[in-house]
Amino acid sequence: MLRVLAVASRELAAGFALTGVDVNAVADSMAALEAIKEAAASRDYGIIIVEEALWEGMDARSRDALHAWNLPLVVAVPAEMKWMDVEDLRPDDHLAGLIRHAVGHQLAIKL
């Protein structure tokens, strides 16, 4: 069974460790890129979560190459998240972008 890996700064890695996913704490974006490549080569992971600040620190060519992978799916997440009322969400919020990337289409879900 494929596992989930979080690649994050030491501070955020501690939080991810509490969720039970595998964690790789890194110091910077270059180390994050190497950790992601190594994890992908192992073929043990289906999803690799990377801290958005580390993701943004990578060069555009590397990010594009990682985004093109089907497996593992590499997902950048912001470190600072907050609760919001559904009325305050932008129509194209972060989660919608993640789903669009994973599925390949924009989904319109009415609740």
RAURKA-V818856 format. One record per residue. RES is the residue in one small letter. OMEGA is omega as a letter, one per 40 degrees, with the letter a starting at -180 (NA if undefined). Layout:
BEGIN
[[RES,OMEGA] [RES,OMEGA]]
END
This chain:
BEGIN
[[m,a] [l,a] [r,i] [v,i] [l,i] [a,i] [v,a] [a,i] [s,a] [r,a] [e,a] [l,i] [a,i] [a,i] [g,i] [f,i] [a,i] [l,a] [t,i] [g,i] [v,i] [d,a] [v,i] [n,i] [a,a] [v,a] [a,a] [d,a] [s,i] [m,i] [a,i] [a,i] [l,i] [e,i] [a,i] [i,i] [k,i] [e,i] [a,i] [a,i] [a,a] [s,a] [r,i] [d,a] [y,i] [g,i] [i,i] [i,i] [i,i] [v,i] [e,a] [e,i] [a,i] [l,i] [w,a] [e,i] [g,i] [m,i] [d,a] [a,a] [r,i] [s,i] [r,i] [d,i] [a,i] [l,i] [h,a] [a,a] [w,i] [n,a] [l,e] [p,i] [l,i] [v,a] [v,i] [a,i] [v,i] [p,i] [a,a] [e,i] [m,i] [k,i] [w,i] [m,i] [d,a] [v,i] [e,a] [d,a] [l,i] [r,a] [p,a] [d,a] [d,a] [h,a] [l,i] [a,i] [g,i] [l,i] [i,i] [r,i] [h,a] [a,a] [v,a] [g,a] [h,i] [q,i] [l,i] [a,a] [i,i] [k,i] [l,NA]]
END
